[in-house]
Amino acid sequence: MSTLTKTNSFFLNVADVALFLVRVFRNTFSRGFEFNEFLKQCFQIGNKSLALIGVTGVIIGLVLTIQSRPVLVDFGAESMLPGMVAISIIREMGPVITALICAGKIGSSMGAELGSMRVTEQIDAMEVSSINPFKFLIVPRVLAATLMLPVLTLYADALGILGSWAGANIKGDANFVLFISRAFASVEFMDLFPAIIKTFFFGAVIGLVGCYKGYNAGSGTESVGIAANSAVVMSSLLVIIVDLIAVQITDLIK
């Protein structure tokens, strides 16, 4: 493939993504919002991810505590452990790891589901029947992912702090009320607010990438797997990029 052909292909892909985003934005604010489908997708994304996110949150808190406690004990700063773990989880570990897990679970699910609908010509049938597939399939999934990821992140943060308390009790005797008080005494508004705001963007990115890859899947059953795989890879990469941008913006605001 020549350089000119690669360049043309790149700009065609960029234009296709831009048109997809415009159609999503336009259908989001048009009449006829599919509220029932939106609630169904919120249940699919939120409720069915609770167990995985919960276990991950507890493990994050345990690992951070077990790894950090010996160093803090050496410096006589063990009392700083709850605050340090809480800030680490709330600022970065909770939002980013939750988003990456959701990119794997939600992104692949959307890519595979919409990809199979494209392969079996269900989306084409909707278009022929004058049913807008963007309004019924894409917009509810994107909005559900955008809304549910902050909720899942708060859930992971809470269980991460509980996991940290459990980790502190492995080689010690940490009072629960004192531990939680010290943890939240170190957390400020500008630690929590930017972390929650960026999770909305994480959710939007995961939903958009998963829907785009599935909606534009090629023909044949193999394309379903390709759509699911590329949705996970691309959404994970974009989550890291969005997090980098968010950290830079937060640093400028502070």
C-alpha positions in Angstrom: 0.0 0.0 0.0 1.5 3.3 -1.1 1.9 6.3 1.2 -0.8 8.2 -0.6 -3.3 5.4 -0.2 -2.5 5.1 3.5 -2.9 8.9 3.9 -6.3 8.8 2.1 -7.4 5.8 4.3 -6.4 7.6 7.5 -8.4 10.8 6.6 -11.4 8.7 5.5 -11.4 6.9 8.9 -11.1 10.3 10.6 -14.1 11.6 8.6 -16.1 8.5 9.4 -15.5 8.8 13.1 -16.4 12.5 13.0 -19.7 11.7 11.2 -20.4 9.0 13.7 -19.9 11.4 16.6 -22.1 14.0 14.9 -24.9 11.5 14.5 -24.7 10.4 18.1 -24.7 14.0 19.4 -27.6 14.9 17.1 -29.7 11.9 18.1 -29.0 12.4 21.8 -30.8 15.8 21.8 -33.6 14.9 19.4 -37.1 13.8 20.2 -38.1 10.2 20.9 -35.5 9.2 23.5 -35.6 5.4 24.2 -35.8 5.6 28.0 -36.6 1.9 28.5 -33.6 0.9 26.5 -31.5 3.3 28.4 -32.6 1.8 31.8 -32.0 -1.7 30.4 -28.4 -0.7 29.4 -27.8 0.9 32.8 -28.8 -2.4 34.4 -26.6 -4.4 32.0 -23.6 -2.1 32.6 -24.0 -1.3 36.3 -25.6 -4.2 38.1 -23.8 -6.9 36.2 -20.4 -5.3 36.8 -20.8 -4.8 40.6 -19.2 -8.1 41.6 -16.1 -7.7 39.3 -15.6 -4.0 40.3 -16.2 -4.8 44.0 -13.5 -7.6 44.1 -11.1 -5.3 42.2 -11.7 -2.4 44.6 -11.0 -4.5 47.6 -7.8 -6.0 46.1 -6.6 -2.5 45.2 -6.9 -1.3 48.8 -5.3 -4.5 50.2 -2.3 -4.3 47.8 -1.7 -0.6 48.4 -1.8 -1.1 52.2 0.3 -4.3 52.3 2.9 -2.7 50.0 3.0 0.7 51.7 2.7 -0.2 55.4 6.3 -1.5 55.9 7.9 1.6 54.4 5.7 3.9 56.5 6.5 1.9 59.7 10.3 2.3 59.0 9.8 6.1 58.9 7.5 6.2 61.9 4.6 7.5 59.7 2.2 4.6 60.0 -0.6 7.0 60.9 -0.4 8.5 57.4 -1.4 5.2 55.8 -5.2 5.7 55.7 -4.9 9.2 54.1 -2.2 8.1 51.6 -4.3 5.1 50.5 -7.5 7.0 50.3 -6.0 9.8 48.2 -4.3 7.3 45.9 -7.5 5.3 45.3 -9.8 8.4 44.9 -7.5 10.4 42.6 -6.1 7.7 40.3 -6.3 4.0 41.1 -10.1 3.8 41.5 -11.1 5.7 38.4 -8.5 4.4 36.0 -8.6 0.7 37.0 -12.4 0.8 37.0 -12.4 2.3 33.5 -9.9 -0.2 32.2 -12.0 -3.1 33.6 -15.1 -1.6 32.1 -13.3 -1.1 28.8 -12.7 -4.8 28.7 -16.1 -5.9 29.9 -18.4 -3.2 28.5 -16.5 -2.2 25.4 -16.1 -5.8 24.2 -19.8 -6.5 24.9 -21.0 -3.6 22.9 -18.6 -4.3 20.0 -19.7 -8.0 19.9 -23.4 -7.3 20.3 -23.6 -4.6 17.7 -21.2 -6.4 15.4 -23.4 -9.5 15.5 -26.4 -7.4 14.7 -24.6 -5.9 11.8 -23.4 -9.3 10.5 -26.9 -10.8 10.7 -28.3 -7.7 9.0 -30.5 -6.7 11.9 -29.3 -3.1 11.8 -30.0 -3.0 8.0 -33.5 -4.3 8.7 -34.1 -1.5 11.2 -33.0 1.1 8.7 -35.3 -0.4 6.0 -38.2 -0.3 8.6 -37.5 3.4 9.2 -36.3 2.7 12.7 -33.3 4.9 13.6 -30.6 2.5 14.9 -28.6 5.4 16.4 -31.6 6.4 18.6 -32.4 2.9 19.6 -29.0 1.1 19.8 -26.2 3.7 20.1 -27.4 6.6 22.2 -28.8 4.5 25.1 -25.6 2.5 25.3 -23.3 5.6 25.2 -25.4 7.5 27.8 -25.6 4.4 30.1 -21.9 3.9 30.0 -21.3 7.6 30.7 -23.7 7.6 33.7 -22.8 4.3 35.2 -19.0 4.6 35.2 -18.9 7.3 37.9 -21.3 5.2 40.0 -19.1 2.1 39.6 -16.0 4.3 40.4 -17.5 5.5 43.7 -18.4 1.9 44.6 -14.8 0.8 43.8 -13.4 3.7 45.9 -15.5 2.8 48.9 -14.6 -0.9 48.8 -10.9 0.0 48.2 -10.8 2.0 51.4 -12.5 -0.9 53.2 -10.0 -3.3 51.7 -7.2 -1.0 53.0 -8.6 -1.2 56.5 -8.7 -5.0 56.2 -5.1 -5.0 55.0 -4.1 -2.8 58.0 -5.5 -5.4 60.3 -3.4 -8.2 58.9 -0.4 -7.2 61.0 -2.0 -4.8 63.3 -5.2 -3.7 65.0 -6.7 -0.7 63.3 -9.8 0.7 64.7 -12.4 1.0 61.9 -13.9 4.4 62.9 -10.4 5.9 63.5 -9.1 4.5 60.2 -12.0 5.9 58.1 -11.7 9.3 59.9 -8.0 9.6 59.1 -8.7 8.4 55.5 -11.3 11.1 54.8 -9.6 13.8 56.8 -6.8 13.8 54.2 -9.2 13.9 51.2 -10.2 17.4 49.9 -12.8 18.5 47.4 -10.3 18.9 44.6 -9.2 15.3 45.1 -12.7 13.9 44.6 -14.3 16.3 42.1 -11.9 16.1 39.2 -11.6 12.3 39.7 -15.4 11.9 39.3 -15.7 14.4 36.4 -13.1 12.5 34.3 -15.0 9.2 34.8 -17.9 10.7 32.8 -15.4 11.1 29.9 -14.1 7.6 30.5 -17.6 6.2 30.2 -18.4 8.2 27.1 -15.1 7.1 25.4 -15.8 3.4 26.2 -19.4 3.6 25.0 -18.6 5.5 21.8 -15.7 3.2 20.9 -17.6 0.0 21.6 -20.6 1.2 19.6 -18.5 2.5 16.7 -16.5 -0.7 16.3 -19.6 -2.8 16.5 -21.8 -0.6 14.3 -19.1 -0.5 11.6 -18.2 -4.2 11.7 -17.5 -5.9 8.4 -19.2 -8.9 7.0 -18.7 -12.5 8.3 -18.6 -13.9 11.8 -14.9 -13.2 12.1 -15.6 -9.5 12.0 -17.5 -9.8 15.3 -14.4 -10.9 17.2 -12.3 -8.2 15.4 -14.8 -5.5 16.5 -14.9 -6.7 20.1 -11.1 -6.9 20.3 -10.4 -3.6 18.7 -13.0 -1.9 20.9 -11.2 -3.1 24.0 -7.8 -2.1 22.7 -8.8 1.4 21.5 -11.0 2.3 24.5 -8.3 1.2 26.9 -5.8 3.4 25.1 -8.1 6.4 25.0 -8.9 6.0 28.7 -5.2 6.4 29.4 -4.9 9.4 27.1 -8.0 11.1 28.6 -6.6 10.5 32.1 -3.3 12.1 31.1 -5.2 15.2 29.8 -7.4 15.3 32.9 -4.4 15.2 35.2 -2.7 18.1 33.3 -5.9 20.2 33.5 -6.4 19.4 37.2 -2.8 20.4 37.9 -3.3 23.8 36.0 -6.5 24.5 38.0 -4.8 23.8 41.3 
